[in-house]
Amino acid sequence: MVYRFENLETWKLARGFVNLIYSTTKLFPKEELFSLTNQIRRAALSIMLNITEGSDRQSDIEYIRFLRIAYTSLEEVIAGCYIAKDQNYLEINKFTEIYSRSELLGKKIHSLINYLKRQ
């Protein structure tokens, strides 16, 4: 069985983004495990999981609502990464990679929202 969300390019990008965030935050100091590390990871998970949950909603309006939540979670990840960069937990090249991937994912989320609005 293939679930609807598994075919979505947006979901696939979100999945890769979660993996990037998890591998990156493994390098954060242990004292951040239950604060910044956890917060950034939960926000990244929220992106992927809201895309998933929204894909099976009964209306496009509901789906759009979940996609907007996913997008705001994406913004939360980036804000957390700024904090990590400012605290020297995150090197500039890794921050740039995360930021670049977030821009692509954000554009895909907005494209999907716009597509659903036109339906």
Buried (B, 14 or more C-beta within 10 A) or exposed (E): EEEEBEEBEBBBBBBBBBEBBBEBBEEBEEEBEEEBBBBBBBBBBBBBBBBBBBBEEEEBEBBBBBBBBBBEBBEBBBEBBEBBBEEEBBEEEBBEEBBEBBEEBBEBBBEBBEEBEEE
